[in-house]
C-alpha cells in the first residue's frame, strides 16, 4: 500500500471514529432526536451503571491505550525503510546498527575534494536510499587548474567515499565551474 493510500485509509478511519463519538455525545446530551433512548443495550447499560464512578475512567484509559496503539501502528506504517533522514544507517555485524549523520559524510567528501590542487570550493548533497544514495557534487576550480587532474581527483574521492560508506551511489552528478574571480 502506498503512503498516500495509507494516509487516506487512516484519515477515513479517524473521521468515522470522530463522527461516531460526536453522534453518541449529541444523543447523550439530548441534542439529537431520540435523546431518551439509551445508546447502549440493556446488558452493557446495567454493567455501565454497576461500575458508576469507575466505568467512565476505565473507558477513558482504554481509549488512551487504543490511541497510543493506533499512533504506533500509524508511525510504523508510514516509516519508509532505507531512506536517508539526516542519518545513514547500516546494519553492523549482527550486533547492532551504525548511524552516521549525513552531514558528516558530505563534509568528509567535501574536505577530500578540497585537497586537490586548484579546487577552491566543493559542495556535496546526499539524498535517496541508504543502499544507493544520489550524490550531487559541485566543484569550483581556479582558472589554472587542469581539468583532467581535477576529474581524476573527483573520481578517486567518490570511489573512496563509496568504499568508506559501503555502497555505490545510484546517481552521481558532478558540476565543475571555473571560478574566474581573482584571488
Secondary structure by P-SEA (a helix, b strand, c coil): ccaaaaaaaaaaaaaaaaaaaaaaaaaaaccccccccccccaaaaaaaaaacccaaaaaaaaaaaaaaaaaaaaaaaaccccccccbbbbbccccbbbbbcaaaaaaaaaaaaaccccccbbbbbbbccccbbbbbbbbbbcccccaaaaaaaaaaaaaaaaaaacccccbbbbbbbbbcccc
